[in-house]
Amino acid sequence: MDSLPDEWGWLDELPPSWIKLVGEYVAARSELTIWVAQHDPPKSFKEKYSLAQLGNDNVDSVYRCWLAYSAAFRDGSGRVGTYEDERAALITALQVGIKVLRVARGDRS
């Protein structure tokens, strides 16, 4: 990657498959936000709240998995066998999150 600001430097350490997965997650979240904002007819306040809460719950789930993975990786000094379960849980959380966010806006793919 080209030069990144220090606070984003950790992205250089991620495998390309992770960057793709995180990008898909961010895109799915953005697509839902845009879909709600541009929906015709406009969504009711209750519908908007429910969709926003779905997005927030989703982010919370991914974030908690990231914290667990990060702690396991750090505590095990990155040694194989010390963080694989947490990595799998994080990948699953991202994949489920992408699906949930896409289904919420009617995308069944």
C-alpha positions in Angstrom: 0.0 0.0 0.0 1.0 3.6 -0.4 2.0 5.6 2.6 -0.8 5.7 5.2 -1.2 8.0 8.2 0.2 6.5 11.4 -3.3 5.7 12.8 -4.1 3.6 9.8 -0.7 1.9 9.5 -2.1 -1.3 10.9 -3.8 -1.9 7.6 -0.5 -2.6 6.1 -0.2 -5.7 8.3 -3.5 -7.2 7.2 -3.7 -9.9 4.6 -5.4 -8.7 1.4 -8.4 -11.1 2.0 -9.1 -9.3 5.3 -8.9 -5.9 3.7 -11.4 -7.1 1.1 -13.7 -8.5 3.8 -13.6 -5.3 5.8 -14.2 -3.2 2.7 -17.3 -5.3 1.9 -18.5 -4.8 5.4 -18.0 -1.0 5.2 -19.7 -0.9 1.8 -22.7 -3.0 3.1 -23.1 -0.6 6.0 -22.9 2.5 3.7 -25.3 0.9 1.2 -27.9 0.4 3.9 -27.5 4.0 5.1 -27.9 5.4 1.6 -30.8 3.1 0.9 -32.7 4.3 4.0 -32.0 7.9 3.3 -33.1 7.7 -0.3 -36.0 5.2 0.1 -39.2 6.2 -1.7 -41.6 6.3 0.0 -39.6 7.5 3.0 -39.2 5.0 5.9 -41.1 5.8 9.1 -39.2 6.9 12.1 -39.8 3.5 13.7 -38.4 1.7 10.6 -35.4 4.1 10.5 -34.7 3.5 14.2 -34.9 -0.3 13.8 -32.5 -0.3 10.8 -30.1 2.0 12.7 -30.3 -0.2 15.7 -29.6 -3.3 13.5 -26.5 -1.5 12.1 -25.3 -0.5 15.6 -25.8 -4.0 17.0 -23.9 -5.3 14.0 -21.0 -3.0 14.6 -21.0 -3.9 18.2 -20.7 -7.6 17.4 -17.8 -7.1 15.0 -16.1 -4.8 17.4 -16.3 -7.3 20.3 -14.9 -10.0 18.1 -12.1 -7.6 17.0 -11.2 -6.9 20.7 -11.1 -10.7 21.5 -9.0 -11.4 18.4 -6.7 -8.5 19.1 -6.2 -9.5 22.8 -5.6 -13.2 21.8 -3.1 -12.2 19.2 -1.3 -9.8 21.5 -1.3 -12.2 24.5 0.0 -15.1 22.3 2.6 -12.8 20.7 1.1 -13.9 17.3 2.2 -17.5 17.8 0.2 -20.0 15.7 -2.4 -21.8 17.9 -3.0 -18.8 20.2 -5.6 -16.8 18.3 -7.2 -18.9 15.5 -10.6 -19.3 17.2 -10.9 -15.6 17.7 -9.8 -14.9 14.1 -12.4 -17.3 12.9 -15.1 -15.6 15.1 -14.1 -12.2 13.7 -14.3 -13.4 10.1 -17.7 -15.0 10.8 -18.9 -11.8 12.5 -17.9 -9.8 9.4 -19.5 -12.3 7.0 -22.7 -12.4 9.0 -22.7 -8.7 9.3 -22.4 -8.2 5.6 -25.3 -10.6 5.0 -27.5 -9.0 7.6 -26.9 -5.5 6.3 -27.6 -6.5 2.7 -30.7 -8.5 3.6 -32.0 -5.5 5.6 -32.2 -3.5 2.4 -33.7 -6.3 0.4 -30.6 -7.7 -1.3 -30.9 -11.5 -1.1 -27.5 -12.2 -2.8 
